[in-house]
Amino acid sequence: MTLFMTLSCSFLEEAPDRSGNATINTMEQLYQLMGNSGFYNDMNYLWTENLLFSDDVTFSPYVYQKTGNAKAYLVSVADRDFLQNDPTMTGMTWNAVYRNMFTFNVVLEHLDKVEQSTPQIKEQVRGEALFNRAWFHFFGLVDYCGYDPASPGIGYKDNTLAAPDGIPARQTAAYTISRIREDLSAAEQALSAAGRTAFELEKNFRVTLPALYAAQARVELYLGNFEAAQKAAEKALEGHDALHRIPGDPMYVKSVVKSFDILGEDGKPTGEKIDFRDFKTDLNAQFGGDTFFLEYEELYLPQFTVDKLGGSIHPVSESLYNLFDREHDSRWKCFYDNNYMVSYGSFAGGGFDREEQEKLKEWERHVYLRFNFFGNRVLILGPTTAEMYLILAECHARKGDAAKAKEYLVTLRKSRFTDEESAAKIEGTLQDVLDERRREFAGMLRFYDLKRLNFGTGAGISYTKAALSDPYDFNSEVIQRPFAADDARLFTFPIPESERVLLGWNQN
């Protein structure tokens, strides 16, 4: 949509009422603008889950030497200078959030200035804009704010004014949180007045109350308000509770792309092969062009991104690998068991010799592949029904109601496991819930979980990653990089330096 594209600019560079070549005259224009699915499937958008900061992925020196992806490796060792100065990071984190905020503020500022249609349409547009402004501020909060409410926040961008008048005061994280909640509450009232109470799968890119409640549940879970998270998740599931059964779904049928000979000590094929498997489904072909969004029944909002920082070369970690029932859990069988790294590394002329085979750990062969789009893996960032079941399980587990927590877990697992007996092999302890979250959201919500668990509940989850002491020298010393549970700097991104200077804020 031309109007969307002309409004998608950094808020610091925009004049107060600039809208490119388009003039906003009618409520219909605002209505169409807020119906753009591009808000949620921005291919340049990068949340922390694409990065290698969590214990769900590994990027060993050996794998790095084979792939040579310097940017991904720098991120994996938490190089803050890289994070705050690399243009890719600025464009795919900070700018991606704020260019959407600018659009939402344009809509809110024009609500009373344009030719009106019906009161219901006006309230729908208001509700959608308020919701999205809050939602993208929340993504910025998780990325760029400390967990402590008294730590520096990111202010709240609620206008389209250019710098310096449009620069928000940074204030505290508590202030940013209060404004997020304020906008979500106002959005709920507006969407209720507009009659947007029922979920619409075919138009899941337009916000409804079930989607708003699902977003509220994630926000409140992050903030450690478990009662509020439970209530929001319950309301979300009242409006939409579909679970998609993964076993046997033709969408997840994988085909053998290449087969690699296993070579023996004599360098000759042993007769055994390793298959690289990939999906037959290409989302661009399935969902198509300018209206590309995921018509996936568990999604309240079709929000996703593709990984442009390292492609699909993030092998799973040993700890995640060991969490799966690899025989019965279809999430492993469909999304991970692919030997992708064997293909990517181009080992020994299309195969790999004995020495290389020994170096590549079993878990390092596999990466997360669920949806493909033009050759890139797609990561789901939008709230899902599965997430609501897991939020409810966690809230009940924290209250000591293991039986109720198990009920929610088993309901979800029945849609993931090949048989009900295997699905029922879980209890309702808090650790059971957190382990199930890792299996369900690996590579997507783990960084979010590590931050809220370590700093909100004192979980003390720490880990180490092997790295080269000099990422530009393949022969440099291999070191163990600790990711300490109490190191707040590892869970709060530095503000891009160019933006920090314009804002006049202190660096994180």
Secondary structure, DSSP 8 states (H G I E B T S, - for coil): -HHHHHH-S-GGG--TT--TT----BHHHHHHHHT-GGGT--TT---GGGSS-STTB---HHHHHHH--HHHHHHHTT-HHHHHH-HHHIIIIIHHHHHHHHHHHHHHHHTTTSB---HHHHHHHHHHHHHHHHHHHHHHHHHHS-SSTTSB----------TTTT-----BHHHHHHHHHHHHHHHHHHHHHTT--S--GGGTTS--HHHHHHHHHHHHHHTT-HHHHHHHHHHHHHH-------TT-GGG-EEEEEEEEEE-TTSSEEEEEEEEEEES--HHHHH-GGG-----TTBSS--EEE--SSTT--BB-HHHHTTS-TTTBHHHHHHT-S-HHHHHTTGGGGSB-HHHHHHS-GGGG-B--SEEETTEEEEE-S-BHHHHHHHHHHHHHHTT-HHHHHHHHHHHHTTTBSSHHHHT-----HHHHHHHHHHHHTTTTHHHHHHHHHHHS-----EEEEEESSTT-TTS-EEEEEE-TT-GGGGS----HHHHHHHT----
